[in-house]
Amino acid sequence: MVTRNEIKSDLVLRFDGSRPLSVAAVEEVAALCDRAEDQREPGPVTVHVTGAPPAGWAKGLAVGLVSKWERAVRRFERLGRLTAVVASGDCAGMALDLLLAADVRIAEPGTTLRLASAGGGTWPGMTVYRLTKQAGAAGIRRAVLLGTPIGTDRALALNLIDEVSGDPAATLSSLEAAGDGAEAAIRRQLIFEAGSTTFEEALGSHLAAADRALRREAKP
């Protein structure tokens, strides 16, 4: 029989961002998402990330594999439960992608965020999209155009991370009581839609979510 601790550990991934993008990396994230969707235990889906891809990491890389990776990250970003990423050290490439896709972002002291390099500039993947949507063009311009690293203080100021902690386990532990992951996913979707829909278009979704909350509140 699977114990509660075993279930929780099954929803934790340690991801090495220093590797070149590969099918194996896509499959790691997809498998985590599969497990998260299969299990209903409370608590966040957690990924520990570190590392930056080496020079020349993109040589021979096909855009089809890039597309598969982006879709895997998007799936993680839209999971029907709370997600958390803990970053440490140099964090770029796939590691940064996963960090920016998480609901809760924790960085250990000394963590540095930066864009990977490829083709004579920074990698123009969806990292740039998420950085711009989350921090604004002015806040991340130098990072995108010049490859300037983003330290923890700057990342906090730009709201790219939520907390700098030497004890990430304590923060993760507090998320165990954060409520229903499915409810968190609904509210995340409302956040996503707020930036691209009018009030009138958004009203129906918010009323539906409010009705769901009221019905759950009324249960004995």
N, C-alpha and C positions, 0 to 999 in steps of 0.2 A: 504493500500500500504506500502511496506517495504521501509524505508528511507535509505539513504546512511550510516548514523550512525548505524542503526540497522543491516545493512549488515556487516559492519565492526565488530561490537560486536559479530556477529554470527561466526566470524572467530577467536575468542579469547577463549582460554581454560585455566582455572586455575587448575593445576594438583597437587594433594597432593601425594608426593612420599613416605610419611610415612606409607601408607597402604600396606598390603601384596598384591602381584600380584593376580589379580582376573579377572574373565570374564568381570565384570563391567569396569575395567580399560582398557581392550582391546577395549571394545565397545565405551568408551569415545574418544579414539584416532581415531578409525574407523569412528565414527560419524563426528568428526572434518574434517577428510579427505573427507568424502562424501560432506560436506557443501562446502569445498574448491573447489572441482571439479565441483560443481553445479553452483558456482557463478563466474562471470567474472570481478567483481569490482577490481580496482587496490589496491595495499597495501598488506602487508605481512600477512601470517597466523601466529598467535602469540600464544605461550604457555608460561605461567608463572609457573615455577616449584619450589618446595621447599620440603624438607623433606627427611628422610632416613628411610628405613624399620626397625622395631624393631628386637631385637634378637629373633630367632626362626621363623622368617617370612616365611622360606621355608619349614617348617614342613608340610607334607601332600600335598605339591605342586607336580603336575604331569608334566612331561616333555612336554606333549601335550599342556598344557596351556602356558608353556614357549615358545613353538614354535609359538603359535598364537600371543603372545605378540611381539616376535621378528619380525614377519611378519607385524604387525601393525606399529611398529617403522620404518621398512624398507619402508613401504608405505608412511609414513610421510616424510622420508628422500628423497623420489623420487617424491614428489608432483610436479605437473606442474606449480608451482608458488613459489615465495620467501617465506621462512619460517624463523621465528625468535623465539628464546627462551630467556626468562629472568629468571635467577636463583637467588635465595636468600637463606640465611641461610645454613644449612647442606643439601647437595645435593648428594644423592646416589640412588642406585637401579633404579627404573623406571624413576625418575627425571633426573638422570645422563644420562640414555639412550636417552631421548628426547633431552637433551641439546646437546649431541654429534652428534645427527642426524640433527641438524638445520643448515641452511645456515649462519645465523647471531646469535651470542651468546653474550649476555650481562649478566654481573654479578653485583649484588649490592654489595657494600662494606661489607666485612666480610663473603662473601660466601666461603664455603669450599666444594671441590669435593672429594669424596672418594668412594671406591667400597664397596658394601654391603658384609656381611659375611654369609657364609653358608657351611655346611659340613666340618668344620675345616679349612677353608681358605676363601679367597675372592671369590665372586661369579664368576664362569668362563663363564659367558654369553658373548654375543657379545659386551658388554662394553669393554672387554679386547681387542677384535679385533679392535674396533674403536679407542681406546686409542693408540694402537700400530701403526696403520696406520697413525694416525694424528700427533703423537708426537714422534714416534720412540721408539724402545725397551728400550734404555738406559734412556730415559726421564721418562718412567712410570714404570720401573722395581720395585722400592720400593713400589709404590702404589699397584701394582698387587700382588707382592710376600708377602709383609708385611702389606698391608692395610694402608700405610702411607697417611695421608690426603694431598690434594693438595690445597694450599691457592691461593688467587687470583693472587698474584704476580707470583707465579710459573706457574699457569694456563695460564697467559698472555705470559710468556716466552716460554711456550710450544705450544702456539697458540691454546690451547683448548678453550679459550674464546677470544673475539675480543675487549672487552671494559669492564672496571669497571666503573659503573655510579650510582650516587645517584639519578639520574633522568632518568630512562630508557624510560619514555614516550617521552622525547625529541629525543632520538635516534630512537625510533619506528616511530615518526612523520616524521623524515627525510627519512625513507624508503618508505613513501607514494609516493615519486617522483622517486623511484629507477628504474622505467621503467617497461616494460612488464614482468610479472611473468613467462610467457611461455618461453620467451627468456632467462631469468635467469636459468630456468630449463634445457634448452639445454646446456648452458655453464657449469652448474654443472655436467651434464653427461659427457661432454668432460674432465672435471677434473677427474671424477671417472675412466674413461677409460685410462687416460694417464699413470697411474701407472701399468697397466697390459697389454698394447698393444705396439707393435713396431711402429715406425714412419710410416712405410708403411701401417700397418693395420689401424692406426688412421687417415691417410691422407684423406680418403674418407669422414669420418664423419665431419672433420673440413672443408673440401671443401663444403660439403652440408650446413653446418651452415653458412659459409661465403656467399654462394649463396643466402641463405634465407635473410641474413642481407642486401645484396646488393639490392635484390628485394624490401625489405621494405623501404630501403633508397630512392629508385627511385620513390616510390609512392608520388603523389602530396600532 
